[in-house]
Amino acid sequence: MDRMFKIFFLVCIIAVLFHEITWILNCNAIHKRIKGSNTQHEVLQRNMVTQPVSLRRCTPRKNIVFVKTHKTGGTTLARIIEQYAFDNKLNVVIKKGEYKNFHFANVNFDFNSKKYFVPPMGVKQGDYKNYKYNVFALHALYNRPVYDSFMENGSIYVTLLRDPVSQFESAFDFFNVGAAAIRDSSLNKTQRLQVFFKDPLKYWTPLKRSQRLISRNSQIWDLGVDPAKCPNSFVVDYTIKRLDNELDLVMITEYFDESLLLLKKKLCWEFKDILYLPRNVRSSRATLNVNIRKNISKWNWIDTKIYSHFLGRLHKLIKDYGPRFEDDLSAFRNMTSFVYKTCVANEKVQTFRKRKKIAFDMVRGNVTGHGGICRRVGKLDECNFGNGYILLLDLSYICESVTSSITDLNPHLKNMMKRNTNRTVRGGGSGGGDDEELGE
């Protein structure tokens, strides 16, 4: 009996040792296969090769509302989100009818507005109770109950704010506020600002309503709050608290790449989903001295207060991101630089409706990837950015997407919604625009 017990004990020890040796060999094999990572767990976190959903630590979120603000870089962000919607065949809120531009012009939606939307895929026109969408990325006044009525449950709400000084200067120029307020064609952009702030109420009050709204505290207006109803700091503080509770992420233009990393984490997206080139960027700006900057901040005091609050929130989110933030940020910027060098043959200034903007010509022919860091794997390109950061891309498709004009995706999205799901985006670098597509 004692001899049998010893034999049984020895067999157990051998089995345990065999299991441990096998586990160590497997770990070593994994470590050798994937450079720049110490464990398989870290690889799944940091390696950007597309992973099956079942292997991810989170599930990608596909229901998102982007409360688009004016002159904050919102066109760039909207295009990222709309491209994701197109690639994943998601239902997007777009305007019904045969228009090149499917966006709405700064509409104040209500509970009956769904009759103006293209129906979701598989839903009959007029079956409004089943009008539920995955993606909203339009210029419209924020109204949470109304948005919730046509968005899928659990949608993530995000917006983008910009330093009110830069945002005001951009709006003042883009919407011809300066030209309308001060009718002196001999003045340049900077001089018009200087004249305006000698007596801002004198020049602002006679403007038409749309120009008044866009040229004073316009970011809070886009967030659904009439600045005239915020007479003091107490009301503004209450508004900030409400928005803080309702919005899942407030991104900051001056920290756009950092904000995209936070969005990627919030939505459980991949790096390839947030690759971009800037959209709708003006070719010139006014020069702002210290005095003009102070005047703009004072004139837009509500936007300044809200921006300051959410800038602080962003810095806290960056801190909470974890120790990988700087590595991820550096890698992401390497990726966007790579995309520019790989995809852009020429950067040019185009005039569209009397406005000068930067546009891109796409590289023609075989797209191989700048710097020789990519290799062909089947029908895709595996691009190694070092330190475990690898992207598996369709480079030609990426280049078409990021260099195409801001309206080129529109017909493809509309065709997709009508169940014609052609994936290819054409027309790279055409540089066109539309009235509602208002970026930097």
N, C-alpha and C positions, 0 to 999 in steps of 0.2 A: 504493500500500500504506500509506504514511504517512498519506494523507488518510482512508482507511478506518478506520485505528486511531483517528484523532482523532474521527471521527464516532461510533464505538463508545464511546469514552471519554465523550463528551458525553451520549450516550443513558443511560449508566450513572449519571452524575451527576444527570440529570433524574429518573430513576426513584427514586434514593435520596432526593432532595429531596421528591418527591411523597409518598413513604412517610412521611417525617418530618412533613410538614405535615399529612397525614391523621391521623397519630397524635396530634399536638398538638391538633387540632380535636376529636377524639374525647374526649381527656382533659378539655378545657375544657367540653365538653358534659356529661360525667359530673359534673364539679365543680359546674356550675350546677344540675344536677338535684337534687343531694343536698347540702343545706346542712350546715354544721358539720363537714365532712370535707375533707381535703386531697387524698386519693387514693382510688381505688377500693378498694385494699387495706385502708385504714383503715376505709372504710365497711363492708366485710364483717366487720371485727372489732368495730365499735362500734355499728352500726345494728342495732336489734333487730327490724326487719321480718323475718318468717320467711323464711329462705333455704332454697332446695332443698339437700338433703344434698350434692349434687355440687359446690355452690359454697362449702361450708363448709371451713374449714381443718382440721377434725377430724370424726370420725364419732360421733354421739350414742351413749353407752353406755346400754344398756337392761337390763343385768343388775346388780342392786344388792341387797346385804344390809345392812339397817339393824339393828344390834344395839341394840335399844331398851332404854334404862335408865329406872329409875323416878324420877319427879318431877324431870325435867331439861328439860321442854318437848318430850319425845319424841312426844307426841300430835300436836303441830303439824307436826313433821318427818315423821312417819309419814303424815299426811294429804297432805302435798305429794307424797311418793313414791307413795302409793296412787292419787292423782289422776292422776299422770303414767302410771301403769300402766293405769288405766282409759282415758285418752285415747288411749293407744297400743296398746291391746288386748294387754297383756302377761299372762303367766301369773303369778298371785299365790298364795303359800302361804296358804290359808284352810282353816277347819275344815269337815269333811264333816258333813252333817246339816242339818235345817231349824231354824236358829237365827237370831234377829235379830242376835246378836253372833257373828261368825264367827271371832273371835280365840281364842287359847288363853290360859289363865290361868297364866302363869309356868312353862311346862312345861320339863322337862329332856329334850329330844328325844334319841332314839337312832336306830340304823339301821333300826328297824322302824316308826318313827313315820309313815312315808309312808302307811300304811294308814288314817290318820285325816285325810288331806288330800283336798280336792276334786281330782280328776285334772286335769292340764293340758288345755287345749283340744285336741280331736282325739285324745286318748288315752283308751282304754277303762279303766274302773274296774278296779283290780286288776292292771293292767299296770305294776307298780311299777318295773321297770327303765327305763321311759320316762317316769317321773315326774321331769321337769326343769322348774324354775321360773325366771322372770326376776326376781321381786321377793319379798323377805322383809322384813317390817317388824313383827315381833311381840315381845311380852314373852316371852323364852325365854332360858335360860342359854346363853351363847355356847359353842359346841363346834365348832371349825373342821372337823375331819374329817366330822362328821355333816352339817353344813350343806353342805359341798362335795358330799356324796353326792346331794343333791336339787336343787342349784342348777346353772344353766348354767355352762359353763366360762368363766373369765375374769371372774367376778362381782367387782364393786367392794364392798369391805367398809368400812362407816363406822359410827361410833357418836357419841354425844353425851354429854359430861360437863358437870357443873355444879359451881360452887363448893360444896364439901361443907357449908359453913355454911348457905347458903340451901337446899341440897338436903335436909339433915337437918331443918331447920325445917319444910319443906313435907311431908316424909314423916311426921314426928312428929305433925303436925296431921291430914293426910289419912287416914292409916291408924289414927287414934285411939290412937296409942301413948301419948300423954300421958294421955288419959282412962282407958286401961286400967291404966297404971302408977300413976297418982295419982287415986284415986277421991274427988275433992272437987269437986263441981259448982260450987262458989262461985269456983273459980280460973279465970282467963282463960288464953289461950294462952301469954302471956308468963310468967305466974306459975307455970304447970305446968313450963315449961322451967327456971325458977329452982330449983324444988323438986327436979326430976329431977337436976340437976347438983350438988346438995349431996352426993349419994351415988348415982351413976349405976348401979353394979353392983347395988345393993340393989333399985332399981326395974326394972332391965332383965332381970335373971336370971329372975324368975318369969313373964315374959311368954310367950305362946305362940310357937312357933318362927317362924312367919311374921312376927310383929311384931319379934322379935329380929333377924331377917335384914334387915328393911327399915330398922332404926333404928341400925345400926352398920356402916360401911363397905359399904353396899349397892351402890355403883357397881361395886366390884371383884367383888362377888358376881354381878351381872348380866353381867359380862365373863367369867364361867365359872370364877372362882377363889374357893375357900372362904377367907374371911379367917382362919379358925382355922389354916390351913396356911401362913400368912405370919407366922411368929413374930418375924421380925427384918427389918431394912432390906436385908440381903443378898438374901433371898428376894424381897422386894418389888421390888428393883432388877432382878433376873432376870426377874420377871414383866412389868415395864414394858418391858424390852428385847424380850421375846417379842411382846407386844402391838404394840409399835412396828413390828416386822417384819411382823406379820400384817395389821394394819389399814391400809387405804389412806388413810383420813382420819378424824381424831378432831376432831369439832366441839365448840365450847364455847358453852354457853348464854348466858353473859354477852357473847359476841361472835356472836350468832346470825346477824345480817345478814352480817357478815364471813364467817362460816362457810358460809353459803349461797352466797356468791360463789365461795368455794373449791370447794364441791360442784358448782356450775354449771360451773366450769372443768374440774374433774376428769371430769365426765360429758359435757361438750360439749353441755349443755342451753342453752336460751334463757331470757331473763329472765321471759318469760311462764310458764315451767314452775315457777318458784320463788315466784310471788306468793302471799301468804298473809295470813291474820288469825290472831292467837294463839288457841290451842285450850285448853280445860279450865283456864282461869285462875281461881284463887280470888279472891274479892272482898275478903278481908282476911288479914293475916299478923300473926305475933307481932312484938313490938319486941325487937331484939337489941342489947344493950349490949356494950361491949368485952369484959367478963368472960365473958359467955355465948358470944360468938364464939370466944374462946380455948378455952373448955371443949369446944365442939363440934369445933373443929379437932383438939384432942388426942384426943377420943373417936373420931374418924374419921381417925386418923393415916394409914392406908393410902390411903384415898380422897384425902386432902390431898396426899400425896406423888405419887400418879398424876396428879391434877389439875394440880399445879404443873409436872410434866414436859410434859404435853401442851399446857398453856397456852403454854409456851415454844416448843413445836413449831409451834403455830398462828401465833404472832408471826413466826416464821421463814418460814412459808408465805406470810403476808401480804407480807412484805418481798420474797420471791421472785416474787410475783404480777406485779410490774412497775409502771411509773409510772402506769398507768391506774387503779390500785386505788381511790384516793380519788374520782376522777371516777365510776367505776362504782358505788361504794358510795353516793355522794350521789344518783346517778340512781336507783338501786334503792330507796332510802328515799323518794324522791319518788314512785316508782311505788306502793309499798305505802301511802303516805299517800293517794295518789289513789284507790286501790282502796277504802280505808276511807271516804273522803268520797263516793265514787260509789255504793258498794254498801250502806252501813249507814244505815238509817233511824233506828234506835234501838238503844242499848246498854243492856242491863238485867241485873239480878242475878236468877238463878233458883235455886230450891232443888231439888236432885235427890238423893234418898236422904240427906237431912239435910245435904247439902253445898251451900254457896252458890258459884255459879260465874257468870262473865260470859258472856252470850249475846247474839246479834245478831239484829235484825229486818232483813230485806232490803228495800231500796227497791222499791216496787211501781210498775208501769206501765212506760213507756218509759225505758230506761236510756241516758242520753246522754253521761255522762262529766263529772266535776266540772271546773269552770274553763274549759270551752269549748275544750279542747285536742284534742278528737277530731273526726274527720269520717268520715262513712260512705263506705266503699269496697266496693261490692258488698254482700255479706252480713256484712261485718266492719267494725270501727271502727279507724281509724288514729289513734293518740294520740301526739302529738309532745311530748316532755318537754324539748326543746331540746338543743343541743350534739350533735346527731346521734343522740340516743336516741329511737327510735320503736318503738312496739309496735303490732302488728296483732292485734287481739283480737276475740273475741265477748264483748262486755261483759256481756250478759245471762247468758251461761253462766258467766263468771268470777264474777259476783255470786252466782249460785246456789251455786257451788262453795265460795266462801270463807265464806259466811254460814250454810250448812247445818250441822246438828248433826254431831257426830263419828261418829254411826252411820248417817247418811243415805246415805252412799256404799256401805255394806256390801251391801245387796241388789242394787245395780247391778253391783258387782264379781262377786257370785256368779252373777247372771244372765249376765254376760259370759262367765264361765268355763263356763257351761252352754250357750254359743253363742247366747244371746239378748243381742245386743250393742247394746241401747238406750243411747244416749249421754247422755240428759238426766238431770241430777241434780235432784231435787225436794225440797221440804220445808225451804227455807231458814229459818234462825233458830229452829228448834224447840228447840235447847238441850239435848237429851237426852244420855245417856251410858250407858256400860256398865262393868262391873266392871273389865275389863282396860285400858280406855282411860284411862291415868293420865298426865296432862300435868303442868303446873306444880304 
